[in-house]
Structures are given as structure tokens and as C-alpha cells.
Amino acid sequence: MLDIKITPAQALKPQPDPDKLVFGKTFTDHMFLMDYTGGQGWHDPRVVPYGPLPFDLSCMVFHYAQEIFEGMKAYRTPAGQVQLFRPYENAARLNSSCRRMCIPEIPEEDFVQAVKAVVGMDRAWVPHKVGASLYIRPFIIATDNGLGVHASHSYLFAVICCPVGAYYPEGINPVKIYVEDEDVRAVKGGTGFTKCGGNYAASIKAGELAERKGFAQVLWLDGVEKKYVEEVGSMNILFKIDGKIYTAACTGTVLPGVTRRSCIELLKDWGYEVIEGPLAIADVMKAGHEGKLEEVFGTGTAAVVSPVKELDWKGDKVFINDGKIGPVTQKLYDTMTGMQWGKIPDTKGWIVPVCKG
Ligand SMILES: *Cc1c(COP(=O)(O)O)cnc(C)c1O
């Protein structure tokens, strides 16, 4: 149990227009901070007014990217309650990232307590508008000053929050995906399973090129043979082929998404066979040409599900479900968002309340 010191902001910011929210641009009134010092451990947990911090330019995170993050949301129910979706999964994944990046772990209870502290403080920022939510970004950075390459002895854990509008303000819009055949995102033994900033830095180039060609996202293949599908930019990806669901296994190169895992659990509850294992892109394209590629969708906290209408691999194209969202994708979307926004009962024990109103 953390003894969190609260310093309230003197003046509260005006609330942004809920119809004009741009993702990740407007932050709430407060942030959570906690320091780590070698020999002392994590200390000084506190909620303070949101604002910039001074860093020496030799600070390790700027040079060697010893940094990890999480992404989660708080939702407001029709009754006004503010709630989280499976926050202990984020806590466990943060610690898994910590272990790979030589960053000291944070007890899961403390992580969830920190998130609840800042969300509770800024509960007025959790939008009332249907489909909107409060995006939560917990992260840890190495804060030693100096250019020597080694694990830092000091760290900062922070939680910042920003209100976000509905991901699909004009209804769910299936996207075109470019199968990346040059760059790779992850290899076994690397950092693919962690949420570290470096993974994103290395993926920006392919994303930019795909965007210029008119695609929404890149689909990454395995880093060795470029043969098997892995995941999409910031989403996992699932394929429904001839009645069965396929997705890459989380064996080191794929980020273990909370949304992915939740969708797999629901699909199994509904009687679908879900195969987590290698799926060759050539087999996906073949299924597409034979009319057996029934649904393709990405999963992630931001969009929940993102249906795919077209895959493009080395100039070969397949089109999925006439450009429309498929019935299984739709049912997953309705069930997940129903529980998250408290419109249907949480039959899975996935919801963790933060506060009333
Ligand atoms: C965060 C992330 C996901 C999705 O994870 P969720 O827990 O479902 O939000 C998938 N892939 C990558 C690379 C990610 O960073």
C-alpha cells in the first residue's frame, strides 16, 4: 500500500470540448509521480499538478532508451461510475517489460493504486459522452545523468492522463493494411514482447511509408523468415479463416495485448476454436483468394477492434467481407465496449471500479 501525498492544483484547467478531442494532446490537471533510487527502492509516491519537469540532457533515457510504458483507459458508466478494464493485466505486463529492460518492478497493487489515485483525482475529466474515455499512460524512464551504457540506478514512474473522443465517431470503418516485407519489428530474444519506446522508434519508418501509400497500418511478419504474420503497428491481429480463429502466439516477438487476450477468452466462451501459432502470410492470401478469409481484425485498447478490409502483400491484394465489419468482429466490439462502458453486466470479473461519479 503506497502512502500517496496529494498536492492539488491551485487552478483547474478549462475542460476541452468533448467533440474536438485530439488523441494525446490535452492532459488532465494532475499526474502521479514516484521515484526510484538504488539502495532505497521506490519512494515518494505523489499526485501533483500536471506540468513539465527539468532533466539534464545527459539523462540516460534520452540516449539509450531505457524506458517502458503502458496504455489503458478509464470509462464512465451510464450511472456515472468511473471504472478500469483489467488493470492488473497492465500491471503484470509492465513488470514483464521491466524485467527485460533491467528496470525495477512495481508491485501490481501499487501500480493499480497509483492509477486509481490520479484517475480519482481527475475524475471530472472522464468524459460523459458515449464512446469517449480517459486514456491513461503509465511509464517508467531511466533518470541517471551520464553517458555510460549500463542500467540506470534511478528511475521515475509517472502516470499521465488525457481525455479521448470516440475512436469511431462516424461508425466502424474497416482499414487497408500493408504487409511489410522489408523492415522487421522484433526477433526472438529481442524486446518485441515489451512495451518499450524503442520498438516504436524502429517501426516509424515502415508506418510512414505505408501511410504515404494510403494504408492505415503495417502488418509485421516474423523477423527471421518474413513468412509468418505477427502483429499490426499498435494492435494484435486475428484472422477468421473457414470458421476458425488464428493469431500469432505470444512467444517473445508479439506484444501480449490485454484486448487480444480478452477477445480470445470471449471467442472460446462462444465456442470458437482459437489457434495461437504460426500462420503463414501466403496461407492468409490463399484463403483470401479462395473466399475463406472471412474476417480480419486488429485488437488494442485504443480501438478495441479494428476490422481490416484489404491486405496488400508484395502487390498481391485480398479484400475481406466486401469492406464491411464481420459479425464476429462486431459481436466482440459490442461485448467488450458493453462491459467497459458498463452497458452490459461484467460476467468475467474484468471491471475494477475507481469511484462513483
Ligand atoms: C499496446 C500494444 C498492443 C495492444 O495491447 P492492448 O493491451 O490490447 O492495448 C499491441 N501491439 C503493440 C505493439 C502494442 O504496443
The ligand as a Tripos MOL2 file, in Angstrom:
@<TRIPOS>MOLECULE
LIG
   15    15     1     0     0
SMALL
NO_CHARGES

@<TRIPOS>ATOM
      1 C1         -0.1280   -1.9030  -26.7190 C.3       1 LIG1
      2 C2          0.1200   -2.7420  -27.9170 C.ar      1 LIG1
      3 C3         -0.8250   -3.6830  -28.3770 C.ar      1 LIG1
      4 C4         -2.2210   -3.8220  -27.7890 C.3       1 LIG1
      5 O1         -2.2510   -4.1240  -26.4490 O.3       1 LIG1
      6 P1         -3.5720   -3.8500  -25.5830 P.3       1 LIG1
      7 O2         -3.1880   -4.2820  -24.2130 O.co2     1 LIG1
      8 O3         -4.6510   -4.6920  -26.1580 O.co2     1 LIG1
      9 O4         -3.8660   -2.4030  -25.7030 O.co2     1 LIG1
     10 C5         -0.4760   -4.4860  -29.4400 C.ar      1 LIG1
     11 N1          0.7230   -4.3730  -30.0560 N.ar      1 LIG1
     12 C6          1.6460   -3.4750  -29.6550 C.ar      1 LIG1
     13 C7          2.9460   -3.3940  -30.3560 C.3       1 LIG1
     14 C8          1.3730   -2.6290  -28.5860 C.ar      1 LIG1
     15 O5          2.2860   -1.7370  -28.1970 O.3       1 LIG1
@<TRIPOS>BOND
     1     1     2 1
     2     2     3 ar
     3     2    14 ar
     4     3     4 1
     5     3    10 ar
     6     4     5 1
     7     5     6 1
     8     6     7 2
     9     6     8 1
    10     6     9 1
    11    10    11 ar
    12    11    12 ar
    13    12    13 1
    14    12    14 ar
    15    14    15 1
@<TRIPOS>SUBSTRUCTURE
     1 LIG1         1 GROUP 0 **** ****
